[in-house]
Amino acid sequence: MKYIKFFNHTLEKLKSKIYAWLKFLIIRLKKQFQITILILVVFLTILCILILPAKTQEKPVTIRVLIQALEASFWEPIQAEFNKTHPNINLEIVKGPNDTNLIEDLYTSSFLLGDSPYDLVYMDIVWVSKFAAANWLKDLSEKVDIQQLQKIYLQGDVAGGIYQNKLYRMPFRSDGGMLYYRTDLLKKGGFEPPNTFAEIIKISQELQRQRLVEWGYVWQGKQYEGLSAMFIEILEGYGGFWVNLETNEVGLDKPEAIAAVDFLRKSISQGISPPGVTTYAEEETRRLFESGNTVFLRNWPYVYPLASASKIAGNFDIKPMVHAPGKNSGACLGGWGLGIAKTTKHPEEAWEVIQYFNQPEVQRKFILETGFVPARKSLFNDSILVEKFPYLPNLFPVVNNSVLRPPIPQYAQASDILQRYLSAALTGSRTPESAMKAAARETRVLLGERRSQETGVRRQN
C-alpha cells in the first residue's frame, strides 16, 4: 500500500511537470507563430507598398498620330472619350499643317531619320504603296480577315490599303469625285441630268445661249494632285487607263487618253469652262458654283453641306461622273485610314486604338461632326446620319464605283509627270498628242526603274 501511494504521488508529480512543460511549449510555439505571422504580414505589407502601387501608378503608354490641324479638331472629342475609357493608353494627336503634301513629307522625313515619334500613321490612300514598299508600316493582315473587311467597307477603300496582297491600312473615312448640277437651271432649259460628255457640252451651250448662266462646267485644272484626281475620272469615262499593274502597261498615249484631254481642251476653247480653270483648285470651283454662275461642277462630297448653306441651297443635286457612250462612269477614290508605324514600341496599344476607331458608333459620331463620307457601307443608310445628311444614300453609288490611282511606290513621281504634261496640253503649250506621248514615255521609264528595283530586292531576299 505504501508503494502504491508513493507510485501515485510520483505519477502525479510527473503528470504535473509534463503538463507544465506542455503548457510552456504551447505558449512558446504560440508566441513564435504570432511572430511568424507578424513577420509575414509586415513582409506582405511592404510588398504591397513597393510593388502593387508601382503597377497601378504606371504611366499610360502614349500613342501619337499626326493629323492636319483642321481635321484634328474634330478628332478631339473622340480622343477624349478614348483616353477616358482606356486608362492604359494616352492617345496624343499632333496637329500638323493643313496641306496634305506637307503631312506626307513630315511622316516621310520622320521615317527616314529612323526614330519616328509617330506610332500610328493617318494616311491618304495614295501614300499606302509608298510607305509599305519602304517598310515603314506594319502588316495588319494577320489581325484582320480581308474578305470580311470587304463586306463591311467600300471595296475601293479596302483595296487602297493593300500592297502586294498585304493589308497596311484600315479604312476610316472615304471620298470620291462626283458631278454637281443645278436642278433649277436644267428644269428651266428643259433638260434631264447629263449622262455623257457630249450632253454636258450641249446642255451648257444651250443654257449659256439662253443667258441663264455664265459658265457651263468647272473642274480642277491647276497643276497639282487635284488635276490627276480629276483627269482619272475623265480617262475612266472614255474607257482608258493610267497604268495597268498586271501588265505594267501605260495608257496615257492611247486614243482614249487623247480623247479625254480633247474633251477638257474643248470645254475651254468653246467657252464652256472659264479660261482661268487651269488655275483652279477645289475651293475656286466650289465658290464659283455656289455663286450661281455655273451649271456643272466636278468636286468632292465636302461641297454638299457648304453649298446647302449658300444661295443655291435646294437648287442642286449630285450624280456619278458622266462618261462616253457605252463606257462606265468613274469616281476618283480618295479617303483616309490608319496604319501602324513599323518603328513603334507599342504595336499592341496602337492596334487597340485602331480597333476603337473601327467601331461603327465611333465612325458615326465622326461623320456627324465632320460631314465626311463614310467608308463603312452601313452608314450610308444610317437613320441618324441620313437625317442630318439626306444626300448620303445617293452618294453611295458614286463612291462605290470608284477608281484607284495607281498604287505604286513612286506614285508621287508618276502623278507629277502626268500633271506637268497634262497642264501643258490644257494651257495650249503642247498638243494633246505630244503631251500625252511624253507623259507616257516618262512614266514607262519610271515603271522600268520600279521593276528593276523590285527584281533587285527579290534577288537579295
C-alpha positions as CSV (number, residue, x, y, z in Angstrom):
1,M,0.0,0.0,0.0
2,K,2.9,2.3,0.9
3,Y,4.5,1.6,-2.5
4,I,1.3,2.2,-4.3
5,K,0.9,5.6,-2.6
6,F,4.4,6.5,-3.5
7,F,3.9,5.5,-7.1
8,N,0.7,7.5,-7.3
9,H,2.4,10.6,-5.8
10,T,5.3,10.3,-8.2
11,L,3.0,9.9,-11.1
12,E,1.0,13.0,-10.1
13,K,4.2,15.0,-9.9
14,L,5.3,13.7,-13.3
15,K,2.0,14.5,-14.8
16,S,2.2,18.0,-13.3
17,K,5.6,18.5,-14.8
18,I,4.6,17.2,-18.2
19,Y,1.5,19.4,-18.1
20,A,3.6,22.4,-17.1
21,W,6.2,21.6,-19.9
22,L,3.5,21.2,-22.5
23,K,1.9,24.5,-21.4
24,F,5.2,26.2,-21.7
25,L,5.8,24.7,-25.1
26,I,2.4,25.7,-26.4
27,I,2.8,29.3,-25.1
28,R,6.3,29.4,-26.7
29,L,5.1,28.0,-30.0
30,K,2.1,30.3,-30.0
31,K,4.4,33.3,-29.5
32,Q,6.7,32.1,-32.3
33,F,3.7,31.5,-34.6
34,Q,2.4,35.0,-33.8
35,I,5.9,36.4,-34.5
36,T,6.0,34.4,-37.8
37,I,2.5,35.7,-38.7
38,L,3.6,39.2,-37.8
39,I,6.7,39.0,-39.9
40,L,4.7,37.6,-42.8
41,V,2.1,40.4,-42.5
42,V,4.8,43.0,-42.4
43,F,6.5,41.5,-45.4
44,L,3.3,41.4,-47.4
45,T,2.5,45.0,-46.5
46,I,5.9,46.1,-47.7
47,L,5.5,44.1,-50.8
48,C,2.1,45.8,-51.5
49,I,3.7,49.2,-50.8
50,L,6.7,48.7,-53.1
51,I,5.2,46.7,-55.9
52,L,1.5,46.9,-56.3
53,P,1.2,50.8,-56.3
54,A,4.1,50.8,-58.8
55,K,1.9,48.8,-61.2
56,T,-1.2,50.8,-60.6
57,Q,0.6,54.1,-60.8
58,E,2.4,53.1,-64.1
59,K,2.2,55.9,-66.7
60,P,-0.1,55.1,-69.6
61,V,1.5,54.2,-72.9
62,T,1.5,57.3,-75.2
63,I,0.4,56.6,-78.8
64,R,1.0,59.5,-81.2
65,V,-0.5,60.3,-84.6
66,L,0.0,63.3,-86.9
67,I,-3.2,64.8,-88.4
68,Q,-4.0,68.0,-90.3
69,A,-4.9,70.8,-87.8
70,L,-8.4,71.4,-89.2
71,E,-9.4,67.8,-89.1
72,A,-7.6,67.2,-85.8
73,S,-10.1,69.5,-84.0
74,F,-12.9,67.0,-85.0
75,W,-10.9,64.1,-83.5
76,E,-10.6,65.7,-80.1
77,P,-14.0,64.6,-78.6
78,I,-13.3,61.0,-79.7
79,Q,-9.8,61.2,-78.5
80,A,-11.1,62.4,-75.0
81,E,-13.6,59.5,-74.9
82,F,-10.9,57.0,-75.8
83,N,-8.5,58.2,-73.2
84,K,-11.2,58.1,-70.6
85,T,-12.2,54.5,-71.3
86,H,-8.6,53.3,-71.9
87,P,-6.5,54.4,-68.8
88,N,-3.6,52.3,-70.0
89,I,-3.2,54.4,-73.2
90,N,-2.8,58.1,-73.8
91,L,-3.8,58.9,-77.4
92,E,-1.9,62.0,-78.4
93,I,-2.9,63.9,-81.6
94,V,-0.1,66.0,-83.1
95,K,-1.6,68.8,-85.2
96,G,0.2,69.3,-88.5
97,P,-0.2,71.7,-91.5
98,N,-3.4,71.6,-93.5
99,D,-1.6,70.9,-96.7
100,T,-1.7,67.1,-97.2
101,N,1.6,67.1,-99.1
102,L,3.3,68.6,-96.1
103,I,1.8,66.0,-93.8
104,E,3.2,63.3,-96.1
105,D,6.6,65.0,-96.0
106,L,6.6,65.1,-92.2
107,Y,5.8,61.4,-92.0
108,T,8.4,60.6,-94.6
109,S,11.2,62.6,-93.0
110,S,10.4,61.1,-89.6
111,F,10.7,57.5,-91.0
112,L,13.9,58.4,-93.0
113,L,15.5,59.6,-89.8
114,G,14.8,56.2,-88.3
115,D,13.3,57.3,-85.0
116,S,9.7,58.4,-85.8
117,P,7.7,59.9,-82.9
118,Y,4.5,58.6,-84.5
119,D,3.0,55.2,-83.6
120,L,0.0,55.5,-85.8
121,V,0.0,56.7,-89.4
122,Y,-3.1,58.6,-90.6
123,M,-2.7,58.4,-94.4
124,D,-4.2,59.4,-97.7
125,I,-5.0,56.4,-99.8
126,V,-2.2,57.3,-102.3
127,W,0.5,57.0,-99.7
128,V,0.0,53.4,-98.8
129,S,2.1,51.8,-101.6
130,K,5.0,54.2,-101.0
131,F,5.0,53.7,-97.2
132,A,4.6,49.9,-97.4
133,A,7.3,49.5,-100.1
134,A,9.7,51.4,-97.9
135,N,8.9,49.1,-95.0
136,W,7.6,51.9,-92.8
137,L,4.3,50.1,-91.9
138,K,3.3,47.0,-90.0
139,D,1.5,44.3,-91.9
140,L,-2.1,44.1,-90.5
141,S,-3.1,41.0,-92.5
142,E,-2.8,38.6,-89.5
143,K,-5.1,40.8,-87.4
144,V,-7.9,41.2,-90.0
145,D,-9.8,39.0,-92.4
146,I,-9.6,41.0,-95.6
147,Q,-12.6,39.3,-97.2
148,Q,-14.7,40.1,-94.1
149,L,-13.4,43.7,-94.2
150,Q,-14.6,44.0,-97.8
151,K,-18.1,43.1,-96.7
152,I,-18.1,46.0,-94.1
153,Y,-16.3,48.7,-96.0
154,L,-16.3,50.1,-99.6
155,Q,-14.2,47.7,-101.6
156,G,-12.1,50.5,-103.0
157,D,-11.2,51.7,-99.6
158,V,-10.1,48.2,-98.6
159,A,-8.2,47.8,-101.8
160,G,-6.4,51.1,-101.3
161,G,-5.0,49.8,-98.0
162,I,-3.4,46.7,-99.7
163,Y,0.0,46.5,-101.1
164,Q,1.4,43.2,-102.6
165,N,-1.6,41.3,-101.1
166,K,-0.9,42.5,-97.6
167,L,-3.1,44.9,-95.6
168,Y,-1.3,48.0,-94.2
169,R,-4.2,50.5,-93.7
170,M,-7.6,50.2,-92.1
171,P,-10.3,52.5,-93.7
172,F,-11.7,55.3,-91.6
173,R,-13.4,57.7,-94.0
174,S,-13.9,57.7,-97.7
175,D,-14.0,60.3,-100.5
176,G,-14.9,60.3,-104.2
177,G,-15.3,62.7,-107.1
178,M,-18.7,63.5,-108.4
179,L,-20.8,65.8,-110.6
180,Y,-22.8,68.6,-109.1
181,Y,-25.6,70.1,-111.2
182,R,-28.1,72.9,-110.9
183,T,-31.6,71.3,-110.8
184,D,-33.4,74.7,-111.3
185,L,-31.4,75.6,-114.4
186,L,-31.9,72.2,-116.0
187,K,-35.6,72.5,-115.4
188,K,-35.7,76.0,-117.0
189,G,-33.9,74.7,-120.0
190,G,-36.0,71.5,-120.2
191,F,-33.1,69.1,-119.7
192,E,-32.5,65.9,-117.7
193,P,-29.2,65.5,-115.9
194,P,-26.5,64.5,-118.4
195,N,-25.0,61.1,-118.7
196,T,-22.4,61.7,-121.3
197,F,-19.6,64.2,-122.0
198,A,-21.4,65.3,-125.2
199,E,-24.6,66.1,-123.2
200,I,-22.6,68.3,-120.8
201,I,-21.3,70.3,-123.8
202,K,-24.8,70.5,-125.4
203,I,-26.7,71.5,-122.2
204,S,-24.0,74.0,-121.2
205,Q,-24.0,75.7,-124.6
206,E,-27.8,75.9,-124.6
207,L,-28.2,77.4,-121.1
208,Q,-25.4,79.9,-121.9
209,R,-27.2,80.8,-125.2
210,Q,-30.4,81.4,-123.2
211,R,-28.3,83.6,-120.8
212,L,-29.4,81.6,-117.8
213,V,-25.8,81.1,-116.7
214,E,-22.3,82.4,-117.4
215,W,-20.3,79.1,-117.4
216,G,-21.3,75.6,-118.1
217,Y,-18.7,73.3,-116.4
218,V,-15.9,73.9,-113.9
219,W,-13.3,71.5,-112.7
220,Q,-9.9,71.5,-111.1
221,G,-7.3,72.4,-113.7
222,K,-4.5,73.7,-111.6
223,Q,-1.2,71.8,-111.8
224,Y,-1.4,69.8,-108.5
225,E,-2.7,66.4,-107.3
226,G,-6.3,67.5,-107.8
227,L,-5.6,67.7,-111.6
228,S,-4.6,64.0,-111.6
229,A,-7.6,63.1,-109.5
230,M,-10.0,64.9,-111.8
231,F,-8.4,63.5,-115.0
232,I,-8.5,59.9,-114.0
233,E,-12.3,60.2,-113.9
234,I,-12.4,61.6,-117.4
235,L,-10.0,58.9,-118.5
236,E,-12.1,56.2,-117.0
237,G,-15.2,57.7,-118.6
238,Y,-13.6,57.3,-122.0
239,G,-12.6,53.7,-121.3
240,G,-8.9,54.5,-120.8
241,F,-6.4,53.7,-118.1
242,W,-3.3,55.3,-116.5
243,V,-1.3,52.2,-115.5
244,N,-2.2,48.5,-115.8
245,L,-0.5,47.0,-112.8
246,E,-0.8,43.4,-114.1
247,T,1.0,44.1,-117.3
248,N,2.9,47.2,-116.4
249,E,1.4,48.9,-119.5
250,V,0.9,52.7,-119.6
251,G,-2.2,54.0,-121.2
252,L,-1.6,57.7,-121.3
253,D,-0.8,57.9,-125.0
254,K,-3.8,55.6,-126.0
255,P,-6.6,57.1,-128.1
256,E,-8.9,57.1,-125.0
257,A,-6.5,59.3,-123.1
258,I,-6.1,61.7,-126.0
259,A,-10.0,61.9,-126.2
260,A,-10.1,62.7,-122.5
261,V,-7.7,65.6,-122.9
262,D,-9.5,66.8,-126.0
263,F,-12.8,67.0,-124.0
264,L,-11.2,69.2,-121.4
265,R,-9.5,71.4,-124.1
266,K,-12.8,71.7,-125.9
267,S,-14.6,72.8,-122.8
268,I,-12.1,75.7,-122.5
269,S,-11.9,76.6,-126.2
270,Q,-15.7,76.7,-126.6
271,G,-16.2,78.9,-123.6
272,I,-18.0,76.2,-121.5
273,S,-15.3,76.4,-118.9
274,P,-13.7,79.7,-117.9
275,P,-10.2,80.4,-119.2
276,G,-8.9,80.6,-115.7
277,V,-10.0,77.0,-114.9
278,T,-6.4,75.9,-115.5
279,T,-5.5,77.8,-112.2
280,Y,-8.5,76.5,-110.2
281,A,-8.3,74.1,-107.3
282,E,-11.3,72.7,-105.3
283,E,-12.1,75.9,-103.5
284,E,-12.1,78.2,-106.5
285,T,-14.5,75.9,-108.3
286,R,-16.7,75.5,-105.2
287,R,-17.1,79.2,-104.8
288,L,-17.9,79.7,-108.5
289,F,-20.6,77.0,-108.3
290,E,-22.1,78.5,-105.1
291,S,-22.2,82.0,-106.7
292,G,-24.7,80.6,-109.2
293,N,-22.6,81.3,-112.2
294,T,-22.1,77.7,-113.5
295,V,-24.3,74.7,-114.2
296,F,-22.0,71.8,-113.6
297,L,-19.2,71.2,-111.1
298,R,-16.8,68.4,-110.6
299,N,-15.7,68.2,-106.9
300,W,-15.7,66.2,-103.8
301,P,-18.5,65.4,-101.3
302,Y,-17.4,68.1,-98.8
303,V,-19.0,70.7,-101.1
304,Y,-22.6,69.4,-100.5
305,P,-23.1,70.7,-96.9
306,L,-21.4,74.0,-97.8
307,A,-23.5,74.5,-101.0
308,S,-26.6,73.7,-98.9
309,A,-25.9,76.8,-96.8
310,S,-25.3,79.0,-99.9
311,K,-27.6,80.9,-102.2
312,I,-28.1,77.8,-104.4
313,A,-29.4,75.7,-101.5
314,G,-32.2,73.4,-102.6
315,N,-31.4,74.0,-106.3
316,F,-28.6,71.4,-106.9
317,D,-28.1,67.7,-106.8
318,I,-25.3,65.2,-107.3
319,K,-24.7,62.2,-109.6
320,P,-21.9,59.9,-110.8
321,M,-19.5,61.5,-113.3
322,V,-20.5,61.4,-117.0
323,H,-18.9,59.0,-119.5
324,A,-18.7,58.3,-123.2
325,P,-21.5,56.2,-124.8
326,G,-21.0,52.5,-123.9
327,K,-18.4,53.2,-121.2
328,N,-18.5,53.3,-117.4
329,S,-18.6,56.2,-115.0
330,G,-15.7,56.5,-112.6
331,A,-15.1,58.4,-109.4
332,C,-11.6,59.0,-108.2
333,L,-11.3,57.4,-104.8
334,G,-9.9,59.5,-102.0
335,G,-10.2,58.6,-98.4
336,W,-8.1,58.2,-95.2
337,G,-7.2,55.4,-92.9
338,L,-4.9,54.3,-90.0
339,G,-1.8,52.2,-90.2
340,I,0.8,51.2,-87.6
341,A,4.3,52.6,-87.9
342,K,7.0,49.8,-88.1
343,T,9.1,51.7,-85.6
344,T,6.6,51.9,-82.8
345,K,7.5,50.4,-79.5
346,H,3.8,49.8,-78.6
347,P,2.2,48.0,-81.6
348,E,-0.5,46.3,-79.5
349,E,-1.6,49.6,-77.9
350,A,-1.6,51.2,-81.4
351,W,-3.8,48.3,-82.7
352,E,-6.1,48.9,-79.7
353,V,-6.6,52.5,-80.9
354,I,-7.4,51.3,-84.4
355,Q,-9.9,48.8,-83.1
356,Y,-11.6,51.6,-81.2
357,F,-11.9,53.8,-84.3
358,N,-13.1,50.9,-86.3
359,Q,-16.3,50.8,-84.3
360,P,-19.5,51.9,-86.2
361,E,-20.7,54.1,-83.4
362,V,-17.3,55.9,-83.3
363,Q,-17.3,56.4,-87.0
364,R,-21.0,57.6,-87.0
365,K,-20.1,60.2,-84.4
366,F,-17.1,61.4,-86.5
367,I,-19.2,61.7,-89.7
368,L,-21.9,63.6,-87.8
369,E,-19.4,66.1,-86.7
370,T,-17.5,66.5,-89.9
371,G,-19.8,65.6,-92.8
372,F,-17.1,63.5,-94.4
373,V,-18.0,60.4,-96.5
374,P,-18.2,57.1,-94.6
375,A,-16.0,54.2,-95.6
376,R,-18.4,51.8,-93.8
377,K,-21.2,50.7,-96.1
378,S,-23.9,50.6,-93.5
379,L,-23.5,54.2,-92.5
380,F,-24.8,55.5,-95.9
381,N,-28.3,54.4,-94.8
382,D,-27.9,55.1,-91.1
383,S,-31.1,56.9,-89.9
384,I,-29.2,59.3,-87.7
385,L,-26.7,60.3,-90.4
386,V,-29.4,60.4,-93.2
387,E,-31.5,62.8,-91.0
388,K,-28.6,65.3,-91.0
389,F,-27.2,64.4,-94.4
390,P,-30.1,63.3,-96.6
391,Y,-27.9,63.0,-99.7
392,L,-25.9,60.1,-98.2
393,P,-27.9,57.3,-99.9
394,N,-27.4,59.0,-103.3
395,L,-23.7,59.3,-102.6
396,F,-23.2,55.5,-102.1
397,P,-23.4,54.5,-105.8
398,V,-21.0,57.4,-106.6
399,V,-18.2,56.4,-104.2
400,N,-18.9,52.6,-104.6
401,N,-18.0,52.9,-108.3
402,S,-14.6,54.4,-107.6
403,V,-11.3,54.3,-109.5
404,L,-7.9,53.9,-107.7
405,R,-5.0,56.0,-108.7
406,P,-2.0,53.7,-109.5
407,P,-1.0,52.0,-106.2
408,I,2.8,52.1,-106.9
409,P,5.5,53.2,-104.6
410,Q,6.6,56.0,-107.0
411,Y,3.0,57.3,-107.3
412,A,4.1,60.9,-106.4
413,Q,6.6,60.9,-109.3
414,A,4.0,59.4,-111.7
415,S,1.5,62.0,-110.7
416,D,4.0,64.8,-111.2
417,I,4.7,63.5,-114.7
418,L,1.0,63.5,-115.6
419,Q,0.4,66.9,-114.0
420,R,3.2,68.6,-116.0
421,Y,2.3,67.3,-119.4
422,L,-1.5,67.5,-118.9
423,S,-1.1,71.1,-117.8
424,A,0.9,71.8,-120.9
425,A,-1.8,70.3,-123.1
426,L,-4.6,72.2,-121.3
427,T,-2.9,75.6,-121.5
428,G,-2.0,75.1,-125.2
429,S,1.7,75.0,-124.9
430,R,1.7,71.4,-126.3
431,T,-0.8,69.4,-128.3
432,P,-2.7,66.7,-126.5
433,E,-0.9,64.1,-128.6
434,S,2.6,65.3,-128.0
435,A,2.0,66.0,-124.3
436,M,0.5,62.6,-123.6
437,K,3.1,60.7,-125.6
438,A,5.8,62.5,-123.5
439,A,3.9,61.7,-120.3
440,A,3.6,58.0,-121.3
441,R,7.3,57.8,-122.2
442,E,8.5,59.2,-118.8
443,T,6.0,57.0,-116.9
444,R,7.3,53.9,-118.7
445,V,10.9,54.8,-117.7
446,L,9.7,55.3,-114.1
447,L,7.9,51.9,-114.1
448,G,11.0,50.3,-115.6
449,E,13.1,51.6,-112.7
450,R,10.4,50.3,-110.3
451,R,10.5,46.9,-111.8
452,S,14.3,46.8,-111.7
453,Q,14.3,47.8,-108.1
454,E,11.7,45.2,-107.2
455,T,13.7,42.5,-109.0
456,G,16.8,43.5,-107.2
457,V,15.0,43.3,-103.8
458,R,13.7,39.8,-104.7
459,R,17.2,38.6,-105.6
460,Q,18.7,40.0,-102.4
461,N,16.0,38.1,-100.4
